[in-house]
């Protein structure tokens, strides 16, 4: 009998393959799933990632014996994302960030805030220099952890 654990393992394998990795990369997958859910409307591959997570949850309730069969994992094609090319934030114009880079930065900012980093601390990322995000003109814009999260929210809400 197929178990819910086997369903989750198959979902992880398929998600890793979707992103060009192997099943051994599921630590990264687990860490980014919540942020990926926020970014999915902007990126077709991330929308497929969320669809696989959703399908995994559905299959866990009554796992089929042939869990690796593609017919159990067929998902509807994601609509083409719609987005603007730029956003204005903190007095600067930015290109829409790469979803993976933004997801990682937002995860790190959340972890820093959870660890007690205060607003105004520009070295929240534990680097030797202040954290910055480059504007379209190449100007580095300093951001503390809360500002980075707000920037991420602005990027997610761009339409």
PEGIDA-V673233 format. One record per pair of residues at least 6 apart in sequence whose C-alpha atoms are under 6 Angstrom apart, sorted by the first residue. I is the first residue (numbers start at 1). J is the second residue. D is the distance in Angstrom with one decimal. If there is no record, write none. Layout:
# PEGIDA-V673233
i=I j=J d=D
i=I j=J d=D
This chain:
# PEGIDA-V673233
i=2 j=63 d=5.7
i=2 j=65 d=5.2
i=4 j=60 d=4.6
i=11 j=56 d=5.9
i=13 j=23 d=4.5
i=15 j=49 d=5.9
i=16 j=22 d=5.2
i=16 j=23 d=5.6
i=35 j=103 d=5.7
i=40 j=46 d=4.7
i=40 j=47 d=4.4
i=42 j=81 d=5.0
i=43 j=81 d=5.9
i=44 j=78 d=5.8
i=83 j=159 d=4.6
i=84 j=159 d=5.5
i=85 j=95 d=6.0
i=86 j=94 d=5.5
i=86 j=95 d=4.4
i=86 j=96 d=5.4
i=87 j=93 d=5.7
i=87 j=94 d=5.4
i=93 j=135 d=5.8
i=93 j=136 d=5.9
i=94 j=135 d=4.6
i=94 j=136 d=4.9
i=95 j=136 d=5.9
i=106 j=149 d=5.8
i=109 j=145 d=4.8
i=120 j=144 d=5.5
i=121 j=144 d=5.6
i=122 j=130 d=4.8
i=122 j=131 d=5.4
i=122 j=144 d=4.7
i=123 j=130 d=5.0
i=123 j=131 d=5.9
i=131 j=142 d=5.7
i=131 j=143 d=5.9
i=132 j=140 d=5.4
i=132 j=141 d=5.0
i=132 j=142 d=4.2
i=132 j=143 d=5.6
i=133 j=140 d=5.6
i=133 j=141 d=5.3
i=134 j=140 d=4.4
i=134 j=141 d=5.9
